[in-house]
Amino acid sequence: FFGLGTWRSSCPDEVQRSVLSAISCGYRLIDTAARYRNEHAIGRALATLLSDNSVSRDELWITSKLDNTHHRHHHVREACERSLSLLGTSHLDLFLVHFPVAIDPHSPLPYEV
């Protein structure tokens, strides 16, 4: 299947339109991450698609990623549940470690987001 990557897609209206358009064109994979800060907009698009029966959840593959600031075992569930909530879905098909380097959430990021 075809997938839509959403990195560097941060304008909520643009993200929502992109997801709606991609799904209507036959894409079935949506790739996002907490770090992209666009899960809420993707969730709005998914809600629209699912409510008007354009597609069923079982037809989609949704991937998100664990942020570098949430690598500690007691933060993983919280991060996953936040992604689920923002995306408005009961499950993810794949939840990846975004990058295998943990970052202290209280220190400045060593790279530009």
Secondary structure by P-SEA (a helix, b strand, c coil): cbbbbbcccccaaaaaaaaaaaaaacccbbbbccccccaaaaaaaaaaaaaacccccccbbbbbbbccccccccaaaaaaaaaaaaacccccccccccccccccccccccccc
